[in-house]
Amino acid sequence: MADQPRRQQPQQPNRGKKPKGSQILYIAYAFILLGIAWMFFGGGGNSASKQPIEWAKLEQVLERHDYESINVINQEVAEIHIKHEAVKRDTVMYRDIITRNFTGAKGPQGYYTYNIGNLEHFDKELAIVEARTGEHISYNIERRSNAWRELLVWFGPLLMLILFFWLMSSITRRQMGGDGGGGGFGGIFGFGRSNAKQYDATKQVNVTFKDVAGLAGAKEEVMEVVDFLKNPKHYTELGGKIPKGVLLVGPPGTGKTLLAKAVAGEAGVPFFSMSGSDFVEMFVGVGASRVRGLFEEAKKKSPCIVFIDEIDAVGRARGRGGLAGSNDERENTLNQLLTEMDGFSSTTNVIVLAATNRADVLDKALMRAGRFDRQIYVELPDLEERKAIFAVHMKNLKLNNHKDSEGYVDRDFLAKQTPGFSGADIANVCNEAALCAARKNKKQIEKQDFLDAVDRIVGGLEKRTKVLTDQEKHTIAYHESGHASVSWLLRWANPLVKVTIVPRGKALGAAWYLPEERQITTYEQMFDEMTSLMAGRASEEIVFGKISTGALNDIERATKMAQALVTYYGMSPEVGNISFYDSTGQSDYSFAKPFSEKTAETIDSEVRRMVEEAYSKAKELLLSHREQLDQLATQLYEKEVLFREDLERIYGPRPWDTPEEKTEATDEEQTETDTTDTEVITNTDAQ
């Protein structure tokens, strides 16, 4: 039976290997460097081997007259060539210059070299030998030059510089997705090339709208952008033009970049991603060149999406922050960006997505219709959106899913306890909860781990080892009890969740609230919050007869709230329905106040009046409930941490709480809340 041919194995793609062209390029560079080294150090010289010789041995050679000729090269080195007969006669003495030729015969294939120092000194040494032997020693003077060496002296630095740029350009081209095989001089001065990350058929965007939790309103608006890219004729046939730019505006961590990637993933088109700071470099004109390069690549790949993250790095209003008459590279980059966006035709099918959390500082020319036609506001997630975000980030976590157990992780509960948290904050909470469970060597992540994670993120790490005097601990206990008591007694104050005097982060004590999620706020609501802020200092004054620096954070926040009531919201009867708030951000660069000196005095007096009224009301409430205040402070001093049910045992239930709020408060003891609604005493305040 004939031998069967061997089955050929399917060839695997060369993953992780460099392309063949790049290997050839590196080999060529190596040969060039070796050639330069040979030309500089060995080119143009005699191919025979040379050996250095000491004067003592050279003196013997001269006395025995074994030399055939002596050549003095450039008055620096003497070459001493030995006779064949002398080598055959004394092979031991001349073994260092004896080599075998291709026929196998032995012979003097080399010569000796002697560093003469200078010609006059060499003549004196030869004269001594001549006097002893009585024979004249002659030598030839030659001048030799290495043409390659002289050329390299003049042109070597230039060649090395060209070689360096050639090598760097080839590396840069491979990093940017080029073939990297040819090198060439096209990328020597490629500083102005766009270094945008490109996602296409070979490098796909794997993010879709399924991976973006919440943001229902924003997704609905950007879905229209996806439809533009998928079915452009549906709109252009009616005479409409596809929008050129969409600006995503929102607080940090709300998912603007993720939303832009989801748009590209849903549309199935190439996606170019670049940060605004990548355009600006120290070289003049680089930013504008990179903008041109980015849009040239985008037009070749159309339909596609160009995403510029943190566009305020180059899109700030012109004429700000620069010296008069100076060449501002950032402004040149912005001008080029405006030109490129305005140069798109209706059939280009390239949409520019940009993200920023500082839309107020962007140039008006960038915001006009025809450039960024649409602005989509990506806001902080509400309750239902937070539930969805928790569900996304809990997919890969090992959770306690036993509903009857004490450590059951309830997404609905966690969403209610994290108002004001962004998507990035929630992701951080989930990750920190996993770390907390790992520190305790748990097999599953439980509810308490999430609560500890929120505690650590909002307030910092617990510092139970921090040394406090007994007087300081009593002061902090009464301070926090004042906050807790007044917030419990006021109708519109945020309901208390937990109060503690355990140091955490920079805080020596904290009162945690669960703020109501509302869209508008009344004067009564803000005034009650100011009253609860001033209750800490009021409690200190009532109990100890003196005040401390621990209320710095409280006074700062209360003063800012009063200033907002007077100058922004027009809620002062003396100032009237006037707002000095500038939503455009132009006032940040103005040296003049938007009001007169007389109005400024009125504003100061109104702010002082509101803060003092809040302080007086806090003192009045605490004095009328002094017994309950002492009980609460005593328990807080002993237990260090008190919860809502502890206050309910002392003060009774809040009459205006809804049945749902009461049920949630009794079911869940240890809960956390937003950073902005936490009263703290910092280390510096308590000194």
N, C-alpha and C positions, 0 to 999 in steps of 0.2 A: 504494500500500500504506500502510495506516494506520501512524502512528508507534507503535512498541512502547513500552509503559511501561518506564521504567528499573527495573532490578532493584534492589531494596533490599538493601543490605549488612546482614548480621546484626549486631545491636548487641552490642558488646563490653561486658562488665561493667566498671563504673567502678572499676578496681583502682587503689589508691593515691590516689583522690580522696576528699576529705572529703564527707560527706553533705550534701545540700542544706540540711537543718535547721541544721547548724552554721554554714553561710555566712550564712543569714538571721539567726542569733543574733549573729554578729560585726557584721553591718550594723546591727542594732538597737543594739548597744553603741556603735558609732561615732556614730550619730545622737544617742544620749543624751549622750555626751560633748560633741558639738558644741552641743547645746542648752544644756548647762550652761555652756559657755564663752560662748555668745551672751548668756545671761541675766546672767552675771556681769560681762561686759565691755561689752556693748552694749545689753542689753535696757532698755526704758523710756526711752530717750533720744530726742532729735530725730533724724529721719531725714535732715535736710539735712547737707551736708558742712560740716566746720569746718576752718579753717586757723589755725595759730598766727601771731601778729603781734608784731613787735618794737616797742619804744616809739618809735623814730624814725619809723617809718611811721605808727603810731597818732597821733603828734603832728601829722603832716601831715593825716591824716583829720580830726582835731578842729579844726585851724586852718581848713581848707577847709569845714568843716561838712557833710561828705559822709555823715555817719552818720545813720541814721534813728532808732535807739534803742540804748541801752546797758543791758544787764541784768547785774547782779552776782549770780552764783550762789553761794550758801552762803559768801559773803564770801571766796571763793578765786579764782574765775575770772570775768572780764568778757567777755560776749558783745557784739560790736560788729556790728550789722546795717547794711549800706550801702544808700543810696538807689538806686533803679533809674536815676534821671536821672544820678547820679554815675558809675555803671558804664558807661552808654552814652557819657558824655562822655569818660571816660578808661579805655578798655578795657585799656590796657597796664598801668596801675597795679593794676587789679583783675582781671587775667586768672586768678589762682589760684582765684577763687571763681565764675567764670563757667562754667556748664554748659548743655547743651542739654536742653530738656524734650521731651516726646513729640510736640509740634507742630513742633519744629525751631527755635523762637524762642530767642534768647539772653536770659539774665537772671541776676540774682544768686541762685543756688540755694543759696548757703552763707553763712557768716558767719565773722568773725574771733574768735579767743579770745586773751585776754591774761591771763597769770598775774599777779594784782595783789599777791601776797605777803600783804598785809593791807590792810584798808579804810582805815586812817589814812594809810598810805603812798600809796595810790591817790588819796586826796583831795588830798594835797600836790602830786602830779604834775598833777592837773587844775587846781589853783589857779594853777600857773605858766602853763598855757596860757590860762586865763581872764584873767589879768592882761595877757597879751600881745594877746589878741583883743578883750577887753572884753565878751565874751559868756559868759553862764552856761551851764555844761555840767551837765545833769541825768542821772541814771541811776536805774534801778529795782533794788531789792533783792529777790531771790527765794530761796526755800529749796526745793530739790528733793530728792527721795529716790527710790531705785531699790528698789521692793518686792521684785523678784526677788533683788537682791543681798542684801537684808536676810534674806530667807528662806534663801538659801544660806549666809549667815554662821552662822545658827542650825542649819540642818538639812543643810548640805552635807557635813560630815564623816560624818554617819550615812548619807547616801545613797551616798557613795563607799565606805564600809565594806560596805554591803549589796551594792553592785555588784561589789566585789572578791570577796566570798564567792560570789556568784552565778556569776561567771566561773570561779573556781577549781572550784566544784562541777561545772559543766558539763564542764570539761576532765577532771576526775577520773572522771566517769561514762563518758566516751568511752574513757579508758584502761582502765577496768574492764569494757569490753564493752557499755556502754549505748548507746542511740541518740544521745545527745548533742544532740538537737534542741531540747528544750524548756527546758533549764536548770532553772529553778524553785528553790524554797527547800528542797526535800527534802534536798539534799546540802550545805547551807551548813555544818552542823555534822556532817559525815560522817567525822570522825576515827575513829569506832568501826567503820567499815565494814571488812569483810574484804577484804584485797587478795590473796586466793589466786589463783594462776594456774589457769585452768580449761581443760581439754581435753575436747572433746566431738565431735559429728559435724562441726562446722565447723572445729574445730582438733583434729585427731586425734593420739593418741599413736602414733608410728610405731615404737615399740620393742616387740619381742616376745621370747619366750624364745630364739629363734634368735640374737638379738643379745647374749645373755648367755652368755658362755663359762664353763665350770666351774660351780661352785655346784650340783652335782647334787643333794645332799641338801636344800639350801634350796629349789631349784626344785620338788622333789617335794612339799614341804610347802605351798608357796604355790599349787601347782596345785589343791590342794583349795579354796583361797579362790576361785580362778577358777571352779571348778565350783559353788561356793555361789552366785555371782552369775549364772551362766548357767542353772542349774537349781535355783532355790530351793525349788520345790514338792517336788522329790525328797526333800528333807530335812524340810521342815515337815510333809509329810503323815504322817510317822512320829512326829510330836510333838517333833522336835528343833528347836533354835533355832540360827540362823546366828550364828557368832562375831561379836562386835562389834569386837574389836580384835586386831591382829597386830603384835607388836613385833619388829623386825629388830635384832639385836644383833651387833656385830662390830667388829674393828679398822678404822681409817680406810682408805679406798681399796679395800675388798673388794667393793663393788658393791651396797650396800644401796639407794641411791636408784635405780640402774638396774634392780634387781630389782622395786622397787615400780612403776616405769613399765611394765615388761614385764607385770606382773600386769594393769594397766589396759589395755594394748594387746591382751593375749590375751582379756580378758573383753569388750572392746568396749563399755565403759560410761564415762560421764563420770568425769573424774579431776581432783580438786582438790589442788593442790600448794602447800604453805606451809611456811616455816621457823619453828621455835619462837621465834626472836628477833623475828619479825614481829608477834607478839602483844603484846609489851611495849613501851610507849611512855612518854613523860614525863607524859602526861596520866592522871590517876587514872580508872580504870574503862574505859579504852580497850581493854585486853587482853580483859577479860570481854565487852565489846560485840563485839569482833571474833570471839571464839569463838562467840557466839550467831549472829552473821551468817553465819559459815562453815557452821554446822550447819543453819541455816535454808535456805541455798542448796542444801546437799547433800540435804536431805530432799525438796526440790522436784524434784531431778534423779535421785532414786533409781530403780533401783539404781545406785550409784556408789561410788567409792573416795575417801576423804579421806586424803591423805598428809601427815604432819607430820615434816619432817626436823629432826634435832637436837632432839628433844623434851626433852632434859635442860635446855634453856634455860628452860623453864617448868615442867618436871615434877620439879624437885629436891624432895627431902623438905622439908616445911614445918617452920618453926621454926629454920632454919639460916641464918646469915649476916645476919639482920635485927636491928634494935634492938627491945628489949622494948617492947611496946605500940604500935609503929609500924604504919602502914598499908602493908603490902607489896603493891605492885601485882602482882608475880609470883605471890604466893600467891592473890590474888583471881582471877587468870587461871586458875591451876591448879584452884581450887574450881569455877569455871564449867565448865572442861573435864571435871571429874569428874561434874558434874551433867548435862551434855549427853550424855555417853557412857552414863550410867546411865538416861537418859530415853528411850533408843531402845526401840521396841517390836520384837517378833520379826518383824514384817512390813515394817519400814522398808527392809531391804535396803541399808543403808549400812555399809560396813566401813571401819574406821579403821586405816591402816597408819602405823607410826611407826618411825623409825630413830634409833639412838644408839650410841655407843661407850662410854657411861658408865652402864650399866644399874644399877650398884651405888649410884648417887646418886639414883635415882628414888624418888618417894614410894610407900610400900607400898599406899596406897589406889588408886594408878594401876595397880598390878601385879596387883591381886586379880582373881579370876575374875568375869566379867561385864563387865569393862572390856577389858583386854588379856588375852584368854583364852589366847593362844598366844604363845610366845617362840621365834623362829627364830634360831639362831646361825649367822651368816655368817662362816665362818672363813677363814684364809688358804688359798689354793689349794695343793693337793698337786701332785705331778709331772705327772699326767695332765691336771689342770685347767690347769696353767700352759701345757702344750702347746696346749690349746684356746684359751686367752687369746691366746697368741702368734699363732695362726692367724687370729683375729679382727682383731687390730691390724695384721697384715701384709697384709691384703687390698689396700689401696691403695698399698702400697710397691713400688717397682721393685727387686726383689731379684735377686741372682745365683743362678739356679736350676740351674746346671750342676754336677751332682754330682761330676764328675771334676775340677773346678777347685779351686784352693786357697781361693778366697773363697766357696765354696758356703755358703749360710745354711741350717743345719740346725735346725729347731725343737726337735727332741728334745734336741740338745746344749745349746741355750740354756736350755731348761726345766730341765735338770739343773744348770746353773751358776747358777741364780737361786733357791735355796731361801729361803723366808721373804719373797719378793717378793709384794706384793699386786697386784690387777688394775691399779690406778692406777700402781704402780711399773713394771709391764711395759709399759703404754701409754707411759710416759715414756721407757723404754728404746728402744722402737721409734721414737719421735719424735726422740730424741737421736741415734740411729744415722743417721737420714735427714739430720740437721743435720751430723753428722760427715762423711758422704759428700759433702754439698754443699760443705763447706769445702775438701775435697780435689779438687773439680771432677770427681767421678766420675759416670759415667752410670748405675751401679747401686750398690745398697747391698750391701756384702760382709760376710763374717763378722767381719773385724777391726773394722769400724765398730760392730757390736753390742758387741764386747768393749771397745772404747774408750768406748762409751756407758755401759756398766756401770761401768767405771773412773771415769768422770767423775761419775756419779750417786752412787756409793758413797763415793768418796774425794775428789772435787773435781777441779779442773783442775790439770794438771801445771805445776809452776813450776821449770823447769830453770834459770831465770835467778837463782834465789835463791842468794845467796852464803853458802857454808859454809866454815869453816876446815878445814884438813886434819885437825886433831885431832877436830873435831866429826864429820867424815865417817867417820873411823875408829871413833869411839864408836858412831855409828849403825849402821855395818856390823856390828860385833860384837854390838850389842844385838839387831838383827834376826836375825843368824845364831844367837844363842842361842834365840830363839823357834822358828826353823825346825828347829834340831837336836833340841831336846827334843820338839817335836810329832812329829818323824819317829821318834823312838826309843820313845815311849810307845804302849802298846797302844790306849788309849781316847781319845787326843787326836785332834782333828779333823785329817784329812790335809792337808798343805800343798799349795798350788797354785802360789803365786808369792810371792816376797819381793823387795822393792825398797827402795832408799834415795833414790829420786827424790822430792823434795818434791811433795806433791799436796794442795791445799786447806790445811788447818791442820796436816797431818801432814808430818813430815820423813822418815818411813820407815814402811813397813807390811809386814805379813806376811798373806797372804791364804789362807784355808782354805775347804775345801768340807765343811761340817758334815753329818753324817748326819741324815737326817730320821727322828726317832724320837718315839714318843708318851710314853714314860717314860724316866727317866734314873736310873742307879744312883749310889751314892756313889763307886765307883771311876772312873766316867766323869767326874764333876764334879771329883774330885780331880786326875785327869790334866790336865784343862783348866786348873785352878788352877796346876799345876806348870809347864805351858807358858807361862802368863801371867807367872810369876815368873822365867822363864828369861832374860829380857832383862836385868834387874838383876843376876842371878847371873853372867851372862857378863861384864858390865862389872867386877864385883868381882874375878873370877878373872883377867882380862887386865890391867886397869889398876890394880887394888888400891884403887879408889875407885868410888863410885857417883854417879850424876847424877840430875837431876830428870826425866829422860826417861821414867822408869817410872811416872809419876803415873797414867796411864790404866790400866796393868797392875795396880797395887796397888789402885786403886779397884774394879776389876772383880773381882779375886780376893777382896777383903774382902767385897764384897756377896755373892759366891757362898758364902763361908764363913758369913756371917750367915744366909743362906737355909737352908743345911744344918742349922744349929743351931736357929734360931727357927721356921722354917716346916716343914721336912721331917722334923724329929725324928731326925736322923742322928748326933747326938752321944751317946756312951755316958754322959757326965756329966749332961747335961740330961735325956736320956731321950726316950721317944716322946711328946713334947709339942709342939704347934704353937701359936704365938701369932699366926698369920695370921688376919685378919678379912676374909672374902670379902664381907661386907655393906658394908664401907666405913665402918662406924660409928666405928671407932677414930680416923679422921681428925679427928673433932671431940671427942675425949676428951683430957682433960688428965692422966690417970693412966695409968701403964704397966700392961700386963696381967700383970706379974710383979713379984716383990719385989726389994729391993736385993741380997739374997744371990744370987738367981737371976741378976740382972744381972751380978754379978761372975763367976759361973760361965760365963755366955754370953760375956763378954769374954775370959776365959781360954781357952775352947774355940775361939773365933774366932782368937785369936792363935796357939794351938797348931797349928791346921790350916794357917794361912798360913805359919808358920815351917817346918812339916814339908814343905810344897810347895816352899818356897825351898831347903831343905836337899837335897831329892831332885833339884831342878834343878841345883844345884851339883855334886852327886855324879855325875850323868849327864854334865855338861859336862867335869868333870875327867877322867873315864874316857875321854872322846872328845876330848881337847884338840887332838890333831893334826888331826882332821877339822874341828873348829871353826875352827882357823886357816886351813885351806884354803878353807873356805866363806866366811869373812869376807874373805879376800884376793880371791877371785873376785868377791864381791859389791861390794867397793870398786872393782874395775876395771871390771866390766860394768854395775854399778848395778841390774840386774834379773836374777834367777835364777828358773828354773822347776823343776818337780818332777824332771825327768830329771837336772838338775844335782846335786840332792841324792842321787839314786839312784846316780850315778857315784861320789860321795864315800862315802856310808854304805852303799851296797848297797840292794837292794829291801827294803821292809818285809815281814817274814815273815807278818804277819796280814792283808795286803791280799788281797782276792779277785781272781781272774783278770780279772773284768770291770773292776774299779777300775784294775788295772794297764794294761789295754788302752786305757781311756779316757784315762788319764794320758799314755801315750806318743803317742796319736793327736792329742791336743789340748794344745798347749803354753801358750797364753795364755788363761787362764780367770779368771773373777771369781767372787765369792761374796757372801754377805750382809754387811751393815754390822756386824751385831752380832758377827761372827767375824773382825774385822780389828784387828790390833794396830797402834797408831799412836803416834808420838812427836810431840806438838804443839809449836808454836813456843815456847809458854811453858814447856813441860817441858824443852826443850833448852837453856834459858838457863843 
